[in-house]
């Protein structure tokens, strides 16, 4: 996604969108959003815990923008990847 889910604020509609993304994806979900609009990492973890996302494991990574030198992509994978693991969502830019 690119600046899509960040605009969904009606009820739990953004959670439905995330659930659908994960359940149609075979390996990866890559988000480029405004990180302060939703706590995407916590939302995804909760959806998986509630068994709404069917993936056995979800690994979280981020990619740094060459322009801003800040994280700009959240990469979710079913399998481990050779990217920098996202441990703390607060490191995602909040502006």
C-alpha positions in Angstrom: 0.0 0.0 0.0 1.1 3.6 -0.5 -0.8 6.1 1.6 -4.1 4.2 1.5 -4.8 2.7 4.9 -3.8 5.8 6.8 -6.9 7.5 5.4 -9.3 4.8 6.7 -10.7 6.0 10.1 -14.3 4.7 10.2 -14.8 2.2 13.0 -12.4 -0.8 12.5 -12.3 -0.5 8.7 -8.5 -0.1 8.6 -8.3 -3.4 10.5 -10.6 -5.1 7.9 -8.3 -3.7 5.1 -5.2 -5.0 6.9 -6.8 -8.4 7.4 -7.7 -8.7 3.7 -4.2 -7.6 2.6 -2.6 -10.3 4.7 -5.1 -13.0 3.8 -4.6 -12.5 0.0 -0.9 -12.2 0.2 1.3 -15.3 -0.1 4.6 -14.0 1.3 4.8 -10.2 2.0 2.8 -7.1 2.8 4.6 -3.8 2.3 3.2 -0.6 3.7 4.2 2.9 3.0 1.9 5.0 5.1 1.8 7.8 7.6 2.9 5.9 10.7 1.1 8.1 13.3 -2.4 7.6 11.9 -2.5 4.0 13.1 -0.1 1.8 15.1 0.2 -0.7 12.2 2.6 -3.1 14.0 0.3 -3.5 17.0 -2.8 -3.8 14.8 -1.2 -6.5 12.7 0.0 -8.4 15.8 -3.4 -8.2 17.4 -5.1 -9.4 14.2 -2.8 -12.4 14.1 -3.3 -13.1 17.8 -7.1 -13.0 17.2 -6.5 -15.5 14.3 -7.9 -13.0 11.7 -4.6 -13.1 9.9 -3.8 -16.7 9.0 0.0 -16.5 8.8 1.8 -18.8 11.2 4.5 -16.1 11.8 4.9 -12.5 10.9 8.4 -10.9 10.7 8.5 -7.1 10.8 11.2 -5.2 9.0 11.8 -1.6 7.8 13.6 0.0 4.9 15.3 3.4 5.2 14.6 6.1 2.6 17.7 7.2 0.7 16.2 10.8 0.6 15.1 11.3 4.2 17.4 8.8 5.9 14.4 7.7 7.9 12.4 4.5 7.8 9.7 4.7 5.2 8.6 1.1 4.4 7.2 -1.4 6.8 7.8 -4.9 5.4 5.9 -7.9 6.8 7.0 -11.3 5.8 6.0 -14.9 6.5 9.7 -15.9 6.5 12.8 -14.3 7.9 14.5 -11.8 5.5 17.8 -10.0 5.4 16.4 -6.6 6.3 16.7 -4.7 9.5 14.1 -6.0 11.9 11.6 -3.6 13.3 11.5 -4.1 17.1 10.1 -0.8 18.3 7.3 0.9 16.2 8.2 4.2 17.8 11.2 4.4 15.5 8.9 5.0 12.5 8.7 8.7 11.7 5.7 10.3 13.3 5.5 13.4 11.0 
